[in-house]
Each structure stands twice: as C-alpha cells, then as structure tokens.
Amino acid sequence: MRIGHVIGKVTMNQQEPTFKGGRWLVINPLETGQLNTACDEAPGLTRIPSLVVYDNLGAGTNDIVGFVEGAEATAPFDDPTPVDAITVAIFDSIHHTPFDNDDDL
C-alpha cells in the first residue's frame, strides 16, 4: 500500500459498467518526510508522478488515502476488471517513525 494526497478528480463521458458507483481521483503519492504532517496540512507536490486511482470509498479533494496497485487493485471485483490502482483507506491521522538504519536487528 502507498499513501497519497487527493489533488483532483477525473470526469469521463463514458465508463466501464463494472466501475458504476465509483469515481476516478488524481493522487499525488507522498514521500516519507510528508507522512506525519499530511493529515494536518496540505502536503504539496512531490517528485513522484501523480496517478489516476479508482475510488469507491468516497474520498475527496485534499483527503489522504491509501491505495494499492497492480493485481491487488483487482481483488475487490468479482470479474476481471481493467484497473491499475484503487483506494483502500482514508486516513484521519498518520504517525510515522522512520526506521533507524544504524540499529542491528
């Protein structure tokens, strides 16, 4: 799962019937340094390219969401579905403690 900031939505004049009831969002993936403050203030743009993600949770602009890509994105659908990424969570808060590479496990 990756975490991103919803920066917009996509409007279509035609859509695959499988996706009825959902919508498409433009998401800017967050960098590690943005995680702790993402839910409190707008994270801004990152060096990571934005992507279009299918959403059936009801996320909106400025929400912080978790999303999955690839084969995991097709798991919620009964039939084979042409989707590359889907939202799986809407975050109220995030608490991230970076891993210390100097510690031996």
Secondary structure, 3 states (H helix, E strand, C coil): CEEEEEEEEECCCCCCHHHCCCEEEEEEECCHHHCCCCCCCCCCCCCCCCEEEEECCCCCCCCEEEEEECHHHHCCCCCCCCCCEEEEEEECCCCCCCCCCCCCC
